[in-house]
Amino acid sequence: MPPRARPRPKILIVLHQETSSPGRVGHMLLEEGFDLDIRRPPLGDELPCTLDGHAGAVVFGGPMSANDEDEFVRRETDWLQIPLKENRPFLGICLG
């Protein structure tokens, strides 16, 4: 029986527009053997309550400001405590 393939670690990718992509960062992560879990909070995607199933997170920017009053911006700002509390790798690009 062939050995089981080990599951690929996932990186949480947070995007803010329907047409946004993780671009070069995403390509590099895929090349390094990670799967991407893409979420778009402005479009209704929930962020996980823990990063137990993820190796880390990357939060990308968008047309809004981190200081905007949009509900998803507040939820996302509060969510940033999760990777910090769990001591998970975290990269914020622009809004992050």
C-alpha positions as CSV (number, residue, x, y, z in Angstrom):
1,M,0.0,0.0,0.0
2,P,1.5,3.4,-1.0
3,P,2.1,5.8,1.9
4,R,-0.5,8.4,2.5
5,A,0.2,11.9,1.2
6,R,0.5,14.3,4.1
7,P,-2.1,17.1,4.0
8,R,-0.7,20.4,2.8
9,P,-0.7,23.2,5.4
10,K,-3.2,26.0,4.7
11,I,-2.7,29.7,4.8
12,L,-5.7,31.9,5.4
13,I,-5.8,34.6,2.7
14,V,-8.1,37.7,3.5
15,L,-9.1,39.7,0.5
16,H,-11.5,42.7,0.2
17,Q,-12.9,42.7,-3.3
18,E,-14.6,40.1,-5.5
19,T,-11.9,40.4,-8.2
20,S,-8.9,40.5,-5.9
21,S,-6.4,37.7,-5.9
22,P,-3.4,37.0,-3.7
23,G,-1.2,37.6,-6.7
24,R,2.5,36.9,-6.4
25,V,2.2,36.2,-2.7
26,G,-0.3,33.4,-3.4
27,H,1.8,32.0,-6.2
28,M,4.9,31.8,-3.9
29,L,2.9,30.2,-1.1
30,L,1.5,27.5,-3.6
31,E,5.0,26.9,-4.8
32,E,6.2,26.4,-1.2
33,G,3.5,23.7,-0.8
34,F,0.7,25.6,1.0
35,D,-3.0,25.5,0.2
36,L,-4.8,28.8,0.2
37,D,-8.0,29.3,2.2
38,I,-9.4,32.5,0.6
39,R,-12.0,34.6,2.5
40,R,-13.6,37.9,1.5
41,P,-15.2,39.5,4.6
42,P,-16.9,42.4,2.7
43,L,-18.7,39.7,0.6
44,G,-20.0,37.9,3.7
45,D,-17.2,35.3,4.3
46,E,-16.6,34.6,7.9
47,L,-13.1,34.6,9.4
48,P,-12.3,31.5,11.5
49,C,-12.5,31.7,15.3
50,T,-9.1,30.0,15.5
51,L,-6.2,29.3,13.2
52,D,-5.8,25.7,14.4
53,G,-6.4,24.5,10.8
54,H,-4.0,27.1,9.3
55,A,-0.2,27.5,9.3
56,G,-0.6,31.3,9.2
57,A,-2.6,34.2,7.7
58,V,-2.1,37.0,5.1
59,V,-4.4,40.0,5.2
60,F,-4.4,42.1,2.0
61,G,-5.5,45.7,1.5
62,G,-8.3,47.2,-0.5
63,P,-10.0,50.5,-1.4
64,M,-11.2,51.1,2.2
65,S,-9.2,52.4,5.1
66,A,-8.5,50.4,8.3
67,N,-10.2,53.3,10.1
68,D,-13.5,53.1,8.1
69,E,-16.7,52.5,10.0
70,D,-17.8,49.5,7.9
71,E,-18.9,46.6,10.2
72,F,-16.6,44.1,8.4
73,V,-13.6,46.4,9.0
74,R,-14.3,46.4,12.8
75,R,-14.9,42.6,12.8
76,E,-11.6,42.1,10.9
77,T,-9.7,44.5,13.2
78,D,-11.0,42.6,16.2
79,W,-10.1,39.3,14.5
80,L,-6.5,40.2,14.3
81,Q,-6.1,39.3,17.9
82,I,-6.5,35.6,17.0
83,P,-3.2,35.1,15.1
84,L,-1.4,37.2,17.7
85,K,-2.8,35.3,20.6
86,E,-2.2,31.9,18.9
87,N,1.4,33.0,18.0
88,R,0.8,32.2,14.3
89,P,2.7,33.7,11.4
90,F,0.8,36.7,10.2
91,L,1.5,39.2,7.3
92,G,-0.5,42.3,6.8
93,I,-0.2,44.1,3.5
94,C,-1.6,47.6,3.3
95,L,-4.7,47.4,5.5
96,G,-3.0,44.8,7.6
